[in-house]
């Protein structure tokens, strides 16, 4: 069996003690093992600060952008191998694996592109300069400079490739070295990518380290110039945010947690419209892609009450077309959930939803192939008041149709009961209704996706995170923010206001 190692302080290292086992979701067999016990994580933090940081900061934004482009190409070269590994450890169909892996290479390439406009300086201008004195001689200008610490990235199991590289792209471009920690259960893909990154020799030594296995005492070694970007469950996010060392040193923490994302069908959209087709196809995609293990997956589907039963039946019909089975068979659109623990969690979530909503299709019926399969599952709630509908993330191909009264306000009131989300989608051709809805839900979301006949033909589903737009959301969603082109670098840089003689600031800082 493969033993996965960590790349720390310039060497591949293996931990001691009893290892954790990674499984194949199709048949439950062990595919690899890993341990991080005994690894010197304090040394890794120092190595990043003392070796990786200075080397990265000696490069310009343009040069770091070139490095990201080369990394994207190096990972793309092993794309087919990574697709196979994602099926072996994660149960991903080819389509689901590509979504993750191409997301990683695509985001690296996008940040290489954004770097072109950042120039060959070691800082970024932030906004316009400002006259501070009687005349323009006394001037003010904000700039952003790379922080002198290490970026620790802790990722979730569902996006081992994209999750790691979208964070790394922003930090590395900003000039900050990274320690990447994938979720252990699906670490095989991330481990192979780490090998490629190290072997490619594109990044300066110390810029990229990889911790495979549990995080151990890593967070206890961080200080004021370091940062932690975490993606995972709300529960773990809470633990990380409360880490005493992080609190003591005011270490920057970004939390990307879970979210009970909603899709809303407005009353004006009838069955014959293009927007209704878009609604059905997007909801089905966002429920079933990655077997519903997407932080942006649709969990709640708000439908005007008099149409809820019919829309649920239409969705059930579409879900019935999704062929579930062995992810290695290209005919299958959906594979199992990622591992047996995950299937157990889904089972308990389904039981809780069944207490407040009636099953329309799907459920946990054992798949003839065994393994961790869950059929696409839809519930219909008789009323939307049960709080469990707005609180419980069942991390699988599972959603509930929730009836609402039909006004934009009533839809928004239901949606914001989720307590803060990554994305919400709305389907309407009624501009006034939509504007009211958008303004009500916007403070509670990172993205609001607006579907209509006018854009139906060109759109990407709401669940897709794009490097040019922010990803994250308030409240329940973690309160964090990532990506968004140059905005993604803010977390890794220090904004500082420079005040002085305008001639000096213009000459030396382009202010
Ligand atoms: P998880 O159990 O919270 O684990 C996430 C990561 O945290 C893993 O790498 C895990 O390591 C690590 N971890 C656990 N306890 C820790 C601790 N005390 N200190 C430091 N690190 C710790 O989440 P998951 O099951 O992997 O992922 C699924 C969840 O992530 C879902 O709720 C989903 O909604 C959310 N998610 C959110 C986003 C987003 O962008 N908002 C994206 C993807 C997923 P080990 O694996 O070694 O335990």
Boltz pocket constraint, residues with backbone or C-beta under 6 A from the ligand:
constraints:
  - pocket:
      binder: B
      contacts: [[A, 154], [A, 155], [A, 156], [A, 157], [A, 158], [A, 159], [A, 181], [A, 182], [A, 183], [A, 184], [A, 185], [A, 213], [A, 214], [A, 215], [A, 216], [A, 231], [A, 232], [A, 233], [A, 234], [A, 235], [A, 236], [A, 237], [A, 239], [A, 240], [A, 256], [A, 257], [A, 258], [A, 259], [A, 294], [A, 295], [A, 393], [A, 395], [A, 422], [A, 472], [A, 477], [A, 478]]
      max_distance: 6.0
